[in-house]
Amino acid sequence: MSAAIQLQDLDISYGPTKVVHGVSLAIAEGESFALVGESGSGKSTILRAISGLAPDWTGAISVQGKPRGHAPDREFAKTCQMVFQDPYGSLHPRKTVDDCLSEPLVVHGIGERDARVKAALAAVGLDQRFRFRYPHQLSGGQRQRVAIARALMLEPRILLLDEPTSALDVSVQAEILNLLKRLRRDQGLTYLLVTHNLPVVSFLCDRLAVMRHGRIVEIAPVEALRRGTLHDAYSRELYAASGGTVRIG
């Protein structure tokens, strides 16, 4: 099985400060892979480097076999999209849902916009009455559904998910996780998820990498997380901090 995302000896810096050190990993096509760790461990920075939002890096990044450059590019957007933590912050407050979903199609010159917007809303479980509403007229869960729909407008094969449920009420988190699981299954998507929430990893992912101080300390199958058999001492600390359970609900 080919790698959807491959990182080799990846170092990432913000100014003079190196925040990610020598990260290497390969994520298979169709896999759901998590980067976990405490705040400041470097996991979100890796997503930003892959997406082109953190251009000061060395090493190698390849996405679907193509080397990744240091800046955003139009063709990459058709392959890989990012869903951010805060759906309200990632949606333009003065643009309707229709505007938000249509914009990627306009930028890339893609037709059949009306049909594509309707299909995208249906795919994320929103009916057509939401189409001409503004972000402030939506709940947090509805806004995140719109953000996911927008990420899927160009039919990418890969989604980078940066804490996609942490800004939502607990009652809504499970709905979004179920949506993401269904979309992955139905559309054959690859996920790279960043989270500190181990139950989310257990529910959504196949494998995980535990990060500490910008380095990967362990890569394990999700079964090791569910059984509580992670090897690294820091990984076991994270497991214990979760209460020794990784079940959703």
Secondary structure, DSSP 8 states (H G I E B T S, - for coil): --EEEEEEEEEEEETTEEEEEEEEEEEETT-EEEEE-STTSSHHHHHHHHHTS---EEEEEEETTEE--SS--HHHHHHEEEE-S-HHHHS-TTS-HHHHHHHHHHHTT---HHHHHHHHHHHTT--GGGTT--GGGS-HHHHHHHHHHHHHTT--SEEEEESTTTTS-HHHHHHHHHHHHHHHHHHT-EEEEEES-HHHHHHH-SEEEEEETTEEEEEEEHHHHHHT---SHHHHHHHHHTTS-----
